[in-house]
Amino acid sequence: MMDNKTYMKISNLKTTSDGNNIKLSAIVDSEQLGNKELWFSIPKKYEQGLCKSRMDGFLVGMLFPAMRHGENIHVEGCISAQLLSNLNQYVIPMLMTFLPACKRIMITAVETSTERFDCSGVGTGFSGGVDSFCTFFDHYELENNTENRINSLIFLNVGSNGPGRTDEELMAAYNKFCSRYAYLRKFPEELGLDFIPLDSNLHSFHPWGHQLTHSLTTISAVLVMQNIYRKYFYASGGLSYLELYKFHDLLLKKDTALIDPMLLPLLSTESLAFVSDGTQFTRVEKILRIIDYEPVQRYLNVCVHDSESHENCSVCSKCCRTLMTLNSIGKLETFSQLFDIGKYKKRAEFLYLCQQVVLQNKDPFARNSIKLAKKNNVKLPSFVVSYLLVLLINFTRAWIPPTISSKIKSFLTT
């Protein structure tokens, strides 16, 4: 079957049901990973969307693990002819270039198909974050072309809700997935749009963390649903084309979003076209674009805290980034129902501002946040004060026990 003795086999595509949910699964047999089941699950009411005849989603989901371990992939099933060709000719060399830990592999399949599924879905993922809200606003509220107007939303559990390296982590991620979905579903319901929850154990195959491989894991899950979607807008990670160019050396090896505009079209099939959307804006520009869209003021959800709750913690990096922008444009109190403004002011704001001052020439998010603050005459700490405080905080984290370090940080930033 293969010249290389090290390989990964994906086989035994099947569906099972527990009455409420339908699960599509396959067996991944790897010399490095062992013999494991990879599965995707959705409510039975959306079963017609599952692609049961091809294994495209499973292949894309396992591409990065196979390349990290240097294992050729053989699919004992059917794969999109277009996808298979693009992976071997373009995607694998691209990933090797931008992610040096990836090794060259070859993908083969028992069968390929050029079939085009007859579907009309135009979708995007909806997490309630700035990026997803901006994509939705542009391609639902502002979109006049029905060919491009979003008519379905999806919410995925493939890593963004937490890691899956252990059974305990998988359960914690699942609980957060359920909590966030229950909260966010009210918005699509208001508009009469489908909001499809898709659960998976894919993140258990990606111990490197969601940020590094989120483009591949997300596309993997959407390909599983390609009996619904003919076009899918993938909300970018918040960086503009110019920022991707200017800061590519800093972003390299950290986030596949760096190559989304090149990568995503190559993951398309004969039936489903992927579009990298939002890279025409910076993160600050996105916030300014959607800030007066009323649902944003009720559902904005940006938190990356490890709590199983859906609520914005108001002190994590993404909460602080958002709140700094809102403060700069005088909209902080408008979002007081979604964020604990007092908690942010007391526990996080000053240190976060100092960090942004120090990072403004190295980090595109910091650079834009500082630029906006200065434009609106927001008082910022000096570089000297910022540098010394950040240096001291980093020292206490590195050399002082966490319980004492946290007390010192609280004292210094209050």
N, C-alpha and C positions, 0 to 999 in steps of 0.2 A: 504493500500500500504506500509506503514512504521510504525514502532512502535514509532519512535521519531516524535514529533509534529512539530519540526523545520526541514524543508527540502527545497531543491531547485529542481525544475523540469525543465528539458530541453526538449523542444518539438517543433513540427510544423516545421520540416526541409523542406525548400523550396528554389527554385531558381527563381530569377527575372532578367530581363535584361533591360537596357536602350538603347540598340542598340550597344553601344561600349564596355560595361562591363557586366559581368555576376556576380551576387551576390548570394552567398549561405548563408542562414540565419536560425536562430532558435530563439525561444522565451525562455528566461530565467525568470522563475517565482520564486522569492525568498522572504521569509518573511523579510529578512534584506535589500535586494537590490531592491525590488519591481518587477514589470513586465517590462522587457526590451528586446529589440532585440539585439542579437549578430550576427554580419555579417562579412563575408570575401568576397572580391571582386577582380577579375582579369580581364584583357582584354579578350574579347570574343574569340580571336584566341587561347587561352589556355584552353578553356572550357572543352576539353576532359580530362584534368588532374584533374578536380574537382571530389571528392568522394561524390556522391549524394546519395549513398545507406547506408552510415554509419555516425554516429555522433561522431566518435572518437576525432576529432579535437576540437569540442565544449566541450566535456567532459574534456579533458586535460586542455583546456583553463580556465575552471571554477573550476578546482580542488582546487587551492590555495584559491580563495575567499570563497568557500564552507567550507574549513577546518578552515579558520580564523574565520568564523562566526558560526562554529559548526553545519552546515546544511548537513544532508544526501542528496545525489543526486539520483534522479530517472530520467532516460532517457527514454522518450517515443519515442523510435526508436531503431535502431539496432546499436550494439557496437561490436567491435572485441572481441571474447571470450578470446584470449590471453591477450589483454590489460586490460580487465575488471578484470580478475583474478590477474594479476600483480599489478594493482592499489590497490585492496582490501587487498591482502596478503603482499605486499612488499613496495610499494611506499608510502602509507599512513603512516605506521609505521616509514619509513625512514624520511619523512618530519616532523613528530612529534618529532623525535629524534634531528634533526638538526635545526629545526625552532620551538622552544617551544610554540610560539603563535598559532600554528596549533593544532586543536582539532581532535580527532578521529571521523571519519564518516564512513558510509557504502554507497556503490554505488550499485544500482540495475538498470536493464534495461528490457524493454519489450521483447527484442530479442537480441540474440548474434549470431555471425557468425564466421566460420573458413575459409571463402572464401579467396583464394589467388588471388589477381588481377594480370593480365598478363601485366606487364610493365617492361621497361628496363632502366628507368632513374636512373642515379647516380648523386646525386646533393650535393650542399653545398650553404650556403648563401654567397653572395659577397657584402661587404660594402666598400671595398677598404682599410680596416684596416690591421694591421700587422698580426693578427690571421687569417683572411679570406684569405689573400694573401698567407700565408704560407701553409694553407691547400690546396689551389688551386694549388700552385706550386708543392707540393708533390704528389698530386693525379691527376694531369693533365700533367704537363711537365715531371715529373720524373716517372710517373706510367707506367709500362709495361703490367700489367695485365688488360685486357679490362673489367673484372668483377668489378674492383675497380676504373676504370678511369672515372673521372667526365665528364659528357656530357650535363649538364644543370645547370644553376645558377638561384638563386631566391633572390629577394630583398624584405624585409618585412617591413610593417609599423604596428608593434605591441608594440611599446614602445621606441625603440632606437632613434626615431626622436623627441621625446618629450612626455610629459604626455598628458592625455586625460580626465582630471577631469572636464573640462568645454567645452562648444562648441568652445570657443575661442582657448583653448589649442589643441583641436582636429584639428581645422583648421590650426593652426600654425605647428603642427606635420605633417599634410598632405602636406602643402606647402614645408616643408623641405624634406619630402619623395620624392616629385616630382622633386625638385631641385637636390637632390643627385642622383636620378635614371637617370635623363637626362644627368648628367655628367658621371656617371659610365658606362652607357650602351655602350659607345663607345668601351670599352675594350672587352666585349663579342662579339660585332659585328665584331671586327677585327678577332676573332677566329671562327666566324660562330656558336656560341653557343647561345641557348635560354637564355634569361635573364628575368625571369618572375617577374613583379611587383605585389605584393599582398598587398592590402590595407585592413584595418580592424578597427573596433572600440573596439577591445579586450582590449587595454590599458585603456579604460574608466572603465573597471571592476577591474583594478589593480592600485589603488591609492597609493600603497606603493612604486612605482618607478620601473623602468625597471631593475635595477641591481639585486634586490632581487629575481625576478621571471622570468628573461629572458629565462632560459632554458625551463620552462614550456610553456611560451607564444610562443616561437619560434617553439617548437615541435608541439604545437597546430596548428599553421598555416601550417606547412609542412604536418601534417596528413590530412588536408583538401585537399591536392594535392596528395594523395597517389595513385591516378590512373595513375600518371606519375612515381613516385619514388619507386624503390625497395631497394635502399640504400641511406643513407644521412649522410654525414660527418658534424658533428657539431663542428665548430672551437672553441677550448677551450678559456677560458678567460685570457690566458697568463701566467698561473702558471704551473709549472712542478709538477710531482707526488711528488717529495721530498718536494717542497714548500707547497703543499697542506697538507702534513703530518706535517711539521715543524710549519706552521703558522695557523693551523686549529682553534686554540682558538681565534685568532684575526679576522679570516674571518667568524666565525660562526655568524649566524643571519644576515649577510650582503649580501650574494651572493650565489645563488644556484649552481654556478659554482664549489663550493667546493665539491659537491657530483656528478657532471656530470658523471665521469667514472662509478659510480654505478647506477645512475638514468637513464641515457639515454637508455641503453639496455632494461630496464624494461618498457620503453614507446614504444617499438617496437610492431608491429602487425604481423600477419601471412604473410603479403606481404612486409612490410617495416621495414628494419633494421636500427637503429640509432647507429652511432659510434662516441664516443667522441674523437676528433682528436686534436693533438698538445700538449697534456699534457706531451709528452715525451721531450718537450723543455721548457726552460725558455723564457720570452719575449725577452731578449737580444739575446739569441741564435736564436730566430726566425728572428729578424732583420738582424743578421749576415748571416742567411741562404738565405734570399731573396734580400739582398741589391743590388746585381748585376743583378737581374732579371729586364731587361729593362722596362717592363710595370710598375713596382713599382715606377720608377723614374718619371712616368707621371701621375699615378692615386692614389698614396698613400693618403688615406683620413682617418685621425685618430681623428679629432676634436670632442669634446663634448660640444662646446659652444652652448648656447641656440638660437643663430641666425638661421633664416630660410635659410640662405645661405649654400651651400655645401662646401665652401672654408675653409681650415684650418686657424683658427684664430691666431695660432702661440704662444698663451699665456695661453691656458687652460692646465689643468693637463696632458692630453694625448699628446697634441702637445709638451709641455715642455719635457715630458718623452722621446718622440721620438727624439726630437732635441738634448737632452743631449747625447743620444746614438750615434747619427750621428756625433756630435762634437767629441766624444771620439775616433771615428774610422776615423776621417778626411774626412767625407763625407757630411759635412754641405752644402757646396756650390753646391754639386750635386743636392740638393733638393731645390735650391733657387727659382725655378719656382712654387713650391707647398707651400712654407712657406715664410713668411716675416722675413728673418733672422735678419734684423736691428731692427724690432719691438721686436723680442724675446730677442736679446742682451740688448736692452735698457730698456724694461719694465718687463722682467720676469726672465731672466737667473740667476742673482745672488741670488735672493730670492729662486728660485726653487732649486738651488744647496745647499743653506743653509738648506732648508727643507729636502732634501735627506740625507745630512750629519747627521741631527738630527734623522731621521727616519730609518737609515740604519740597526739598530738592531731590528726593529719592523716591517718593511714593506719589503716584498720580492722584490718588484720592485725597491725600493730605494737601497736595499742591492746589487743587481746585477748591477745597474747603477753606484754606487760608486766603486764597484770592477773593472768594466770595465774602468772607468775613471782613477783609480790609475794604472792599468795595462799599460795604454797608456800615463802615465805621464801628465795627464791633471791637471792643478792647481785647487785645491779646497779650499774653505774657511775653516778656523779652526773650530773645534767643539764649542769653546767658542764664537766666533763671530757668528756662525750659530745659536747657542742656544739663545743668547741674541736678535738677530734680529727677529727670529721667535717668541720669547716671546713678544717682543715689538709690532710686527705686530698683533699678536692675541689679545693683550690688546687693541690696538686702534680699532680693529674690534668690540670688545665686549662693549667698553665703550664710544666710540667717534662717533658722527654722521657720516654716510657713506660718505657724500661729503667731510668732513674734513679728515676722515680716509684714503680715497683713495689718497688724496694729500700728506699725511704723508708717506704712503706706496711708492708713486712715488718718493718722496724726498729721502727716506732711501735706495731705491734700484737702484737709478740712479747713 
